[in-house]
Amino acid sequence: MHLAADPPACTVPASGGSSTHKIINGGAEKLIFKIKSSNNTDYRISPVYGFIDPAGCRDIIITRNSGPPKEDKIVIHFGAAPADATDAQAAFPSIAVGGTLTIPISATA
């Protein structure tokens, strides 16, 4: 089970902006994920929950509200998706998390 991000880090203006990243499933099984942020006041992540097909990818958007420059991160928790799952948010609590991927975020002046 392997998940990667492209680009692997995020830089956004402290005045606000967004950045799009691909999360890439490097494995042969369907993955389910949940994204957590170290700063829910300044950042919005879309989507928070989702699935990624084997050898597939999914775009995520990191949007920053205006605020003071600061270092933050998002952490993507992931694991094997249940075979019959159709709602990632409902299914995620039932899985065993198989790994995490961290994307560091820099908000620059």
Phi and psi restraints in degrees (value plus and minus 20) as a CYANA .aco file:
   2 HIS   PHI    -163.0  -123.0
   2 HIS   PSI     113.3   153.3
   3 LEU   PHI    -150.4  -110.4
   3 LEU   PSI     116.2   156.2
   4 ALA   PHI    -152.2  -112.2
   4 ALA   PSI     139.7   179.7
   5 ALA   PHI    -139.4   -99.4
   5 ALA   PSI     122.3   162.3
   6 ASP   PHI    -155.6  -115.6
   6 ASP   PSI      93.0   133.0
   7 PRO   PHI     -91.8   -51.8
   7 PRO   PSI     139.5   179.5
   8 PRO   PHI    -100.3   -60.3
   8 PRO   PSI     -26.3    13.7
   9 ALA   PHI    -161.0  -121.0
   9 ALA   PSI     143.6   183.6
  10 CYS   PHI    -148.5  -108.5
  10 CYS   PSI     111.7   151.7
  11 THR   PHI    -145.6  -105.6
  11 THR   PSI     105.2   145.2
  12 VAL   PHI    -153.8  -113.8
  12 VAL   PSI     134.0   174.0
  13 PRO   PHI     -87.9   -47.9
  13 PRO   PSI     121.0   161.0
  14 ALA   PHI     -84.0   -44.0
  14 ALA   PSI     -41.7    -1.7
  15 SER   PHI     -95.8   -55.8
  15 SER   PSI     -27.2    12.8
  16 GLY   PHI      97.6   137.6
  16 GLY   PSI     132.4   172.4
  17 GLY   PHI     139.5   179.5
  17 GLY   PSI    -196.7  -156.7
  18 SER   PHI    -160.9  -120.9
  18 SER   PSI     141.7   181.7
  19 SER   PHI    -162.4  -122.4
  19 SER   PSI     115.4   155.4
  20 THR   PHI    -124.7   -84.7
  20 THR   PSI     115.0   155.0
  21 HIS   PHI    -150.7  -110.7
  21 HIS   PSI     128.8   168.8
  22 LYS   PHI    -119.9   -79.9
  22 LYS   PSI     112.3   152.3
  23 ILE   PHI    -125.2   -85.2
  23 ILE   PSI     108.5   148.5
  24 ILE   PHI    -135.6   -95.6
  24 ILE   PSI     105.7   145.7
  25 ASN   PHI    -106.9   -66.9
  25 ASN   PSI      89.1   129.1
  26 GLY   PHI    -109.8   -69.8
  26 GLY   PSI     -11.6    28.4
  27 GLY   PHI    -129.4   -89.4
  27 GLY   PSI    -194.7  -154.7
  28 ALA   PHI    -124.6   -84.6
  28 ALA   PSI     -11.8    28.2
  29 GLU   PHI    -144.7  -104.7
  29 GLU   PSI     133.1   173.1
  30 LYS   PHI     -88.4   -48.4
  30 LYS   PSI     113.7   153.7
  31 LEU   PHI    -129.9   -89.9
  31 LEU   PSI     133.3   173.3
  32 ILE   PHI    -138.1   -98.1
  32 ILE   PSI     124.4   164.4
  33 PHE   PHI    -158.4  -118.4
  33 PHE   PSI     140.0   180.0
  34 LYS   PHI    -158.4  -118.4
  34 LYS   PSI     116.0   156.0
  35 ILE   PHI    -129.7   -89.7
  35 ILE   PSI     111.4   151.4
  36 LYS   PHI    -138.0   -98.0
  36 LYS   PSI     127.5   167.5
  37 SER   PHI    -135.8   -95.8
  37 SER   PSI     126.3   166.3
  38 SER   PHI     -99.6   -59.6
  38 SER   PSI     -27.1    12.9
  39 ASN   PHI    -167.2  -127.2
  39 ASN   PSI      67.1   107.1
  40 ASN   PHI     -96.8   -56.8
  40 ASN   PSI     -30.3     9.7
  41 THR   PHI     -95.0   -55.0
  41 THR   PSI     -64.7   -24.7
  42 ASP   PHI    -114.5   -74.5
  42 ASP   PSI     -37.2     2.8
  43 TYR   PHI    -142.0  -102.0
  43 TYR   PSI     127.0   167.0
  44 ARG   PHI    -146.3  -106.3
  44 ARG   PSI     116.8   156.8
  45 ILE   PHI    -138.8   -98.8
  45 ILE   PSI     117.2   157.2
  46 SER   PHI    -159.9  -119.9
  46 SER   PSI     106.1   146.1
  47 PRO   PHI    -101.7   -61.7
  47 PRO   PSI     141.6   181.6
  48 VAL   PHI    -105.4   -65.4
  48 VAL   PSI     -56.9   -16.9
  49 TYR   PHI    -141.4  -101.4
  49 TYR   PSI     132.2   172.2
  50 GLY   PHI    -200.0  -160.0
  50 GLY   PSI     159.2   199.2
  51 PHE   PHI    -138.1   -98.1
  51 PHE   PSI     132.0   172.0
  52 ILE   PHI    -153.3  -113.3
  52 ILE   PSI     102.0   142.0
  53 ASP   PHI     -85.6   -45.6
  53 ASP   PSI     139.6   179.6
  54 PRO   PHI     -74.5   -34.5
  54 PRO   PSI     113.3   153.3
  55 ALA   PHI      36.4    76.4
  55 ALA   PSI       4.0    44.0
  56 GLY   PHI    -127.2   -87.2
  56 GLY   PSI    -197.5  -157.5
  57 CYS   PHI    -163.0  -123.0
  57 CYS   PSI     145.4   185.4
  58 ARG   PHI    -164.8  -124.8
  58 ARG   PSI     114.6   154.6
  59 ASP   PHI    -100.8   -60.8
  59 ASP   PSI     119.7   159.7
  60 ILE   PHI    -145.3  -105.3
  60 ILE   PSI     128.8   168.8
  61 ILE   PHI    -138.9   -98.9
  61 ILE   PSI     106.3   146.3
  62 ILE   PHI    -125.1   -85.1
  62 ILE   PSI      98.0   138.0
  63 THR   PHI    -136.1   -96.1
  63 THR   PSI     110.4   150.4
  64 ARG   PHI    -130.2   -90.2
  64 ARG   PSI     113.8   153.8
  65 ASN   PHI    -103.4   -63.4
  65 ASN   PSI     143.6   183.6
  66 SER   PHI     -85.6   -45.6
  66 SER   PSI     116.8   156.8
  67 GLY   PHI    -197.2  -157.2
  67 GLY   PSI     156.2   196.2
  68 PRO   PHI     -86.6   -46.6
  68 PRO   PSI     128.1   168.1
  69 PRO   PHI     -77.4   -37.4
  69 PRO   PSI     120.0   160.0
  70 LYS   PHI    -184.6  -144.6
  70 LYS   PSI     133.1   173.1
  71 GLU   PHI    -113.3   -73.3
  71 GLU   PSI     111.1   151.1
  72 ASP   PHI    -159.3  -119.3
  72 ASP   PSI    -191.6  -151.6
  73 LYS   PHI    -179.0  -139.0
  73 LYS   PSI     139.0   179.0
  74 ILE   PHI    -137.9   -97.9
  74 ILE   PSI     127.2   167.2
  75 VAL   PHI    -142.8  -102.8
  75 VAL   PSI     106.7   146.7
  76 ILE   PHI    -123.4   -83.4
  76 ILE   PSI      96.3   136.3
  77 HIS   PHI    -114.7   -74.7
  77 HIS   PSI     114.3   154.3
  78 PHE   PHI    -164.6  -124.6
  78 PHE   PSI     142.2   182.2
  79 GLY   PHI    -186.7  -146.7
  79 GLY   PSI     159.5   199.5
  80 ALA   PHI     -87.0   -47.0
  80 ALA   PSI     112.0   152.0
  81 ALA   PHI     -97.4   -57.4
  81 ALA   PSI     118.2   158.2
  82 PRO   PHI     -80.1   -40.1
  82 PRO   PSI     119.7   159.7
  83 ALA   PHI     -77.7   -37.7
  83 ALA   PSI     -54.7   -14.7
  84 ASP   PHI    -119.0   -79.0
  84 ASP   PSI     -13.5    26.5
  85 ALA   PHI     -93.6   -53.6
  85 ALA   PSI     114.7   154.7
  86 THR   PHI    -143.0  -103.0
  86 THR   PSI     -38.2     1.8
  87 ASP   PHI    -137.8   -97.8
  87 ASP   PSI      87.6   127.6
  88 ALA   PHI     -83.4   -43.4
  88 ALA   PSI     -58.9   -18.9
  89 GLN   PHI     -85.3   -45.3
  89 GLN   PSI     -60.4   -20.4
  90 ALA   PHI     -92.1   -52.1
  90 ALA   PSI     -55.7   -15.7
  91 ALA   PHI    -102.3   -62.3
  91 ALA   PSI     -47.4    -7.4
  92 PHE   PHI     -76.8   -36.8
  92 PHE   PSI     -63.4   -23.4
  93 PRO   PHI     -80.0   -40.0
  93 PRO   PSI     -39.5     0.5
  94 SER   PHI    -108.7   -68.7
  94 SER   PSI     -25.0    15.0
  95 ILE   PHI    -115.2   -75.2
  95 ILE   PSI     142.3   182.3
  96 ALA   PHI    -112.8   -72.8
  96 ALA   PSI      99.1   139.1
  97 VAL   PHI     -84.0   -44.0
  97 VAL   PSI     105.9   145.9
  98 GLY   PHI    -117.6   -77.6
  98 GLY   PSI     -31.9     8.1
  99 GLY   PHI     159.9   199.9
  99 GLY   PSI     151.8   191.8
 100 THR   PHI    -155.1  -115.1
 100 THR   PSI     132.2   172.2
 101 LEU   PHI    -151.9  -111.9
 101 LEU   PSI     107.5   147.5
 102 THR   PHI    -128.4   -88.4
 102 THR   PSI     112.7   152.7
 103 ILE   PHI    -135.4   -95.4
 103 ILE   PSI      90.0   130.0
 104 PRO   PHI     -90.7   -50.7
 104 PRO   PSI     123.7   163.7
 105 ILE   PHI    -143.4  -103.4
 105 ILE   PSI     110.6   150.6
 106 SER   PHI    -136.2   -96.2
 106 SER   PSI     103.5   143.5
 107 ALA   PHI    -119.8   -79.8
 107 ALA   PSI      97.8   137.8
 108 THR   PHI    -127.5   -87.5
 108 THR   PSI     128.9   168.9
